[in-house]
Amino acid sequence: MKGQSALEYLITYGWAILVILVVLAVLWYYGIFNPANWAQEQIKPGSVFSVSTTDKMLNGSQLSVKLSNMGGVTVNITKIEVLTGGDVTATSVSPNENVVAGAKSLTENLTVTTAPATGSLAKFTMKVSYVPSGGVAGTDTLEFSIKVG
């Protein structure tokens, strides 16, 4: 009798463990354990420029960003670099684009060389080289993360 009760004990717990494994496998399949599904888009603005969350989009390898000039003077943007993990993934040389203070008038469409997977959270660093009117050239660094659509 001891052997039969021990075997019933092991079989009962074996079925319970099997059910738990099946439930975990289903949750994993539907992406419940993927942190990118729960992460929020974030923005760390620079000292002069800002990117608003509703004005940026990454679709495949096309990154479209709209910059806001938060400085007090009109600036002339000379170059925009987008980096991912320290590597330059997109570059734009805007031909003497002037952005008035407080305006959201500059929209850049960039082609990202190494596009992240659809549905993932992509983190970017953007370096904007500019010359303020009547001032000295500078570089502003913005960081943002967006969901790939």
Buried (B, 14 or more C-beta within 10 A) or exposed (E): EEEEEEEEEEEEEEEEEEEEEEEEEEEEEEEEEEEBEEEEEEBEBBEBBBBBEEBBBBEEBEBEBBBBBBBEEBBBBBEBBBBBEEEEBBBBEBEEBBBEBEEBEBEBEBBBEEBBEEEBBBBBBBBBBBBBEEEEEBEBBBBBBBBBE
